[in-house]
Amino acid sequence: MAPIPVTVYYSPVSLASYMLQYTLAIRGAPTNPEDEITIEEKEVDIHFKLEQLSEFYLLNVNPKGKVPALTSPSPNIPSPLPDSLAITNLFAQRFPALKPPGYEAQIDDILHRIHAPLPYFILSFGGGHPADHVPKGFEPAIRALLEKGEVQGNGGYRRALEGKLSLHTGTDLNTLFGPESVRQAEKEMRRFLEYVDEKLPSTEGWLFGLERPSAADAHVVALAVRLCDVGREGLLPEKVRGYVERARGTEEWRGVMGGLETTMCQG
């Protein structure tokens, strides 16, 4: 049986994209041969061309206009899937190395801590005020599209753009990235990374002492590398720093990154 084709839409400056890409890189062998996949990656320019606002993307890939997202023509893959955690959990059901038996709850705990309460977006930028690195053109660009005649006559696309606009209207970036917000985010990040530190073996190896990386490692490593890339390596405990450096030297991480950093905004 031929592998299941899937398409991953990503951005080279999206932390969540790297979390997913690294997860897929370390997925290992499927439980059943018919669950094997072939991956086509499609880059989405979310900063300059704003391709996430296109009719195709909003109506066929992710109505929230975010990355990463996954589509597949296979009836066995829910499609589209517009969330890195949902995609990770889907493939963990098919690739047991992502959540080895007996470790599912511990891995889910780490993933939940990252994706539910952790305000990592606030700490994802470096070099000057963080708000300077967040595109200011989303709201004007969406409003400009809504004014076009061909959009006004296209109910589905118009509603999708209006939904996307509602996510950006009224957001004060100076407040979101203000000093108090950053201090609170750093406090929460330190607490989380100290928790990760407790789950690491003393020297070699991966979270919970596993011999190969799991889905939890994929998301933690991507997050920690991003912090280092924007000059926030001081948030990482010593053991986590060593763990991240080991991960960066693996073939899987190098294959995802191609020698690049995780963000255009260096500290």
N, C-alpha and C positions, 0 to 999 in steps of 0.2 A: 504493500500500500504506500502511495506517495505521501510525503510529509504534508502537514496542513500549512498552507501559506498564510502568513500574517503580515500586516504592514504596521510599522511603528512610526508615528509622527512625533518628531522631537525638535528641540532647539538646542544648539550648541552652547547656549548660555543659561539653560534651564536646569536647575539642580534636580528637580523631580525627574527630568529626562535622564540624567546620569544615573540616578537611583534605579530606574527601570532598565536602562541599557546594561548596567553592570549585573543586575539580577539575571537578565537573560543570558549574559555571557557566562555565568557560573552555574547555569541551571542543571547541568549534568544530563544523564540519560533519563528518558521517560519511563514511567512504570510499565506502560504498554507501547509496543512499537508504533501503533496507529496514532499515538499522541505526539509523535515527533513533529516539529515545526520547522519551516523555513522562514526566515525573517528578511523582509525588505524594509529598509529604513528610508524615510522621506523627511528631509530637513524642512522646517517651517520657519521662515524669517519673521520673528515676532516683534522685531525692533524697528526695522527700516521699511520693509515692504508691507508689514502688518498683514501677512498672509492668513493669520488666524481669523481675520475679519471677512475673508472671502465667502461667497455664497456656498461654494463647495465645502469648505471646512466647517462652517457653522451648521449646515444642513445634513452633512454626511459623516462628519468625523467627531466634532465636539461642539454642541450647542453653546457651551460656555466660552468657546474660543480660547482654550488653554492647551498646553502641552504638558506631558506626553498624552498620546491617545493611541488606540489600537483598533484596527479593523481587520476583518477576515471574511472571505466568501463562504467559509465552512459553517454549516448549521451547528457544528459542535462547539463553536466559539461564539459567545455572546458578543455582538458587534453592533455599533461601536462601543468601546470601553474607554471612557474619558478620564481615567484616574490611575496614577502610578500604583497606588496601593491595591486597588481592585484588580488591576492586571497582574500584579505580583501574586495576589491570593489565588487568582484563577490558575496560573501556571504552577503554583505550589501544589495544586491538586493533581497535577500530571507529572511533575518532576520532583520526586521525593527528596532530593538533595537540598532543595530550597527550604523545606521544613521536615527534617529527619524525624522519623517516629520517636516519640518520647520527648521531643523538644518543641512540639508545636506551640504549646502555651507560652513558653519562654520567648520564642521568636515573635509570636503575635503580640506579646507584651511590649517588646522593644519597638515593633512597627507602630503599635498604637501610640506609644509615648512620643514618637517622632511626628506622626501625622495628625494626631488629635489636638493636643494642647501646645506643642512646642512651636514658638514663634520664630522659626528659623529664617523666614523671609526677611525679617528686619535686620538680621545679621549677615545677609548674603552679599553685601556690597562693601566696597572699601574705597579709599581715596577720596577724601572730602566728605561732604554731607551725603548720606546714603540716598536721600531723595533726589539728588542730582543725577543718579544713575537710572532712575525709573522713568520710562518714557512718559512725557506729559501729553503726548498727542492722541492717546486712545479716545478720550471723550470727544475732542473736536473731529477726529477722523470718522468716528461712528456717526456723529451728527451730519457731517458732510455727505456720507454715504446715504443716510436717510433722506436727504434732500433731493437725491437724484430721481428722475422720473421713472427709470427702469426698476428702481428699488421700491418706490411707492406703489408700483403696480404689481409687485411680487410679494404677496402676503406672507408666505413662509419665510423668505429672507428678511423682510421688514420686521417681522415679529422676533426673529432671531437676533437681529441687530438691536432692537429695543430691549431685549433681555440682557444682552451684553452691556448695553449702555447703563442699565440699572445697577450693574456691578461696580461701575466706576463713578457714577454721579455722586457728588458730595464727599468724596474721599479727600481728606486733607493730608497730603504727604508730609508736610512739616510736622504735623501732630503724630502721624503714624511712625515717623522716624525721628521723633524728638528725643532729647536727652533722657527723659524719664522712661520712655518706651524702650530705648536701647539698653539702659541699665537693667530694667526688669527682664528683658530678653536675655541679656548676658547672665543674669542670676539663674534663670531657668535652664539655660544651656549648660552652665557649669554643673548644676544639680544633675542634669541628665547624663552628662559625660562622666561624672563621678560614678553614677550608677552603672554605666557601661564599663568603666574601669574595674568595678567589682566583679563583673562577669567574664573578664578576660583571664586566661592563664598567665602565669608569671612571666613567661618569655615567649616561646613560639606558639603558634596555633591561633584559633579563631574563637569567637564568642562561645561561651559555655564549654570550652575545651574541645570543640569539634575539630576534626582533622581537615575538613574542607569548609569553605565559606558557605553560609546559609543566606536566606533572604534578609535576615537581620543584619548580617555583615555588609551586604551590598548597600543597604540604605544608610547604615551608620558610616561606612567608609566614604561614600559620596558626600555626606553631610560634613564629615570632619575634614576631608580634602578641601571642600569649598571654604570652610573657615580658615584653613591655612592659606589658601590662594588669595584671600582678601585681607590677610594680615591679622587674623584673630587666632593664631595658633596658641596664644597664651591661655585660651580657654580650655585647651586639651591637657588632661593629666598626663604624667610622664609615660605611663604604660600605654595609654591610648595613642600617644605620639609614635611610639615604636610599632604598634599594631598598624597604624596608618601607613607608615613608611614601608612595612613589609607588604601591605596590600598594593601600594603603588608600584612595587617592583614585580608584581605578578603579570603573566602574559595576558590574562583576561582584562585587567585594568588598563594595561598599555594598549590593548586592542580597542577598547572603548574610547580612550582619550587620544590616541595617536600622538602622544607627546605634548599635547596642549594642556592649558589650565582650564578649570571649570567655569571661568567667567571672564568676560572682557574687562571687568572692573577690578583691577589689581590694587592691592593695598600699598 
